[in-house]
């Protein structure tokens, strides 16, 4: 018997590619499934003239899609996990994640092959205060200019000379077939990614047992534990788009030990603290909570108000 799944997604080329990847994985796992795509224009898509931190944070890319889930208009929602708020509505859950793509950031520049090759006072276009803080901590001479829009829009702004360089996620460029535009893939030691970067999450209603069962077949356990650790640290820090936070969890080849790097900084880069924790995979969430608490104490309570 055929079942049609209603998949909610943003309308950008990258978001549609990610939704199609989820549908393809589900149809490989279950015979008789078909997919309908429901494009939802989010607040984050509509508001392009201001930094996200000024208008409500990363939930702007998910809240309208989540409302469609709560209203029963769609069966599942596909998100970039770095855009998903730390705390979900009570009736919703992330039921599965696809295998994670490269979580690193990349540099794109018209005139420099490497970040360190950029000239004194170079303008770097970004809307991410995580990237901004790490850039300014490394090079206080950099000038940060706001860049919003999808990948093609940002590349066009770079070509038009609005900045000497910009930073994007390697995962998005790979999925769009545009990784060749990158001039340098940045090591996490130089630019720690956002929590969940490179991971595609599938959200559904907690009470929708049938859809959750379908999603179990495509869940990637390694990605799930890595992202869960990053988000557990983020929850302790009460992170939002107003707080520069980086996180990257990695499992060893045997899958038994998880290492988590965490970072918190001031937006202007004047203070930056970075710590690392390691634990058995079974104890990863507790370790992540402890790492978050350590970083919070280093920055001081007043920083997070």
N, C-alpha and C positions, 0 to 999 in steps of 0.2 A: 504494500500500500504506500502511495506517495504521500509524503508530508512536506509542506512548504514552510520553511523557516523565514521569518521576517527579521532581517538584519539591519540594525540601525547604525549609521555611520555619518561622519562629516563628509562634505562633498569635495574635498581637495583631491587631486590626483593620487597623492600618497595614501590618504585615508581609504580611498576606493580600492587601491591595490591591496591594502591590508585586509579590508573586508572580503575581497575576492579570495585571498589566501585562506582565510578562516572557512569560507564556504567550500573551497576546494578540499581542504583537509576533512571537513565533515562529510562531504560526499564520497571521499575515498574510504572513510571509516564506516559509513552506513549506506547501504543500498536503498534507493527509493527516496532520497532526500533531494529537495530542490530549494533554491534560495531566491528571495525577493529582497532587493536593497531599498531601504528607506533612508533617503538623505535628509539629514537634519542640520539646518544652519544654526550654529551655536553663537552665543554672545561673543566668544573669542574670535569667531570668523567675521562677525559684523563690525566689531570695534577694532579699527586698524590705525587710529590716529594717536593712541596713547599706550604706554607700557602696560603690560598686564598687571603689574604690581599696583598700579594706580586705580584699577577698575575691578579688582576682585580676585585675582590670582588664577591658578591653573584650572580650577573648577569651571571656569568660563568655557572650556572646550568640551565639557562633559554633561553639565547640568540639564540642558534641554534634551539630550539623548536619554539621560537617566529618567527624566520626567516621562518620556515616551514609553520607557519600560514600565514605570509605575502605573501608567494609564492603560497598559495592555496593548498599546499600538504596535509594539515590536516584541519579538521573542528574546532577542539578545542584542547586545551592543558591542561594537569592536572599538577598542581604544589603544592609543599609544600609552603604555603604562606610566610614562613620565608625566602625562597630563592628568592622571587620575588623582583626585584628592586623597589625602592620607586616611580620612575617615569616610566610609561609604554610608549612604542612607540605610537604615535598619533593614529594610525589606529587600535589599540588593546585595549581591556578592560577586566577586570575581571567581568564576567557576572553572576557568581554564586559561592557560597561556600557551602560545606557540613557542617553538624553539627560538631562543634569543638570537638576534643578529648582533653584529659587532657593536658594543656599547660606546665606543670611543667617539670623541669629537674630532672634526677635521678643520683644517684651515683652508680657506679659498682666498686667493689673492691674485691680482693682475700683475703685480711686479715683484713678488717675493716668493721663494720656494718654501721658506721656513718661517716660523713665528719670529725667531731671533734675527731674521734678516730684514724685518720691517724697519723703516727709518724712524729716527727720533720724532715723536709727536704724531705718529701714524694714526689715522682714524680707523677704528674697527667698529663695524656695524653689528649690533646684537641687541636683542630685547631681553636677554637672559641676565639677571643679576648674578647668577652663579658664575657664568662665564666672565662677566664684567669684573667681579671681585677677584677672581684668580688672575685675570689679565693684568689688572692694576697692581696687584700684589707683586707680580713678576716684573712688570714694566710700568711704573707710575707715570711715565711720559706718554703712554697711550691716551688717545682721546676716544671716548666711547660715544658713538652716535646711534640713535634708535633705529632698528631695522625690524619691521613686522611684515607679515605676508608669508605665502607658501614658498617652497624652494625656488620655483622659477622667478617669482617676484624678487626674492633676495638676490638671486644671481643677476637679474637685470639691473638692480640698484648698484651692484658692484661694477657691472660693465659701464654704467652711466657715470661712474666716478664719484658716487656719494660717499664712498669710503675706500681705503686702501686694501681692506681685508674684511672677511666675516668668518664666523664659525658656525658650522652646522653639524648635525649628528650623522655619523658614517652610515648608520642603519637606514635612515631615510634616503640618502643618496644611493645606497646600494639597491634598495627596493625600486627606485625610480630609474635605475640603470645610468646614474649620473656620477658615480664615484670618481670617474676620470676627471671631473672638474676640481677635485681636491688637490691641493699642492702639498699638503702634509697631513698625515694621520697623527694626531697628538697622543703621546703616551699618557696614561692616567696619572703618572707622576707629575706631569706638567699641567694637565687639565682633567680633574676628576669629573666624571660624568654625573648627570642627574640620576637620582634613584629611579630604577625601572627603565632607563634609556635603552632602546633597542628591543624591548619586549612588547609584544602584542597581547593585550589582555581581553578576555571575553567576559562580559558582565551579563548577568541575568537575574530574574527574581529568585530570591532564596526559596520561595515556596513552589517554584516550577520544577518539580522533580523530574518530569519527562525531559525537559531541555537540559537540565543539569546532568542527567544520565547520558544523553547524547554527547555532551561536552567532555565527559570523563575520558572518552576514547582518544581525544586529541590533546589532552593536557600533557605538557612536558615537565616532568618532575624537577629536573635540574634547574630549569628557568624559574619554576614556581618557588623553590627554596631560596634561590639567590635573590629574587625580587622581594620575597617575604622578609628576608633579613634586612634588606635596604630600607624597606618601608617601616619595619619595626624600629629601626634607628631614627627614621624620619618622624615617627609618631612621638617619640620622646622629646625631640627637638621642636615639636609643634610646627614643622616646616610649612612654609607657603611660598608663593612667588615673591614675597617680600624679604625672604631670608635666604642668603646665599649658602646652599648646602649641596655637597657632593657625596655620592655613595657608590661603591662598587663592590659587590660580593662575587667571589670566584670559588669554585669547587676544585679540589685536586682531581687528578685523573681517575682515581678510584672512587671518587664521589663521597668519601667519608669525612673529609675535613673541609670546612668553609673558612675562607679568609675574607674579612670585611674591612675596606678602607672607608673612612669617614672624614668629612671636612666641613667646617663651618667658618664663615668669614663675615667681616663687615662689607657692605656694598662697595665702599671706596677702596677696598683692599688693604686698609691700614692695619687690620688685625686679621690673622688667619691661623686657625688651629687644625691640625691634621693628626689623626690617630688610626691605628690598625688593631684589629682583634682577630683571634683565630680560635676555632672551636670545632668539636665534632658536629657533623651536620645535624644530629639530633638535638644538640644544644645551641644551635645557631641563633635562634630567636632570643634566647636569654642573653647570649653574648652581645647581640646587636643592641638590646635594650641597655646593657651596661655601657657599651661604647657611646651610645647617645647621651647617657647621663654624664659620662666623663667630658664629652665635648660641651655639653650645656654648662657644666661647672666651670670650664675654662673660659667661656665667653661671659659668664655672669648672668644672673637672672634679668637684670635690666635690659639686656640686649634683646630679649625675646618678647618684650611687651609690645 
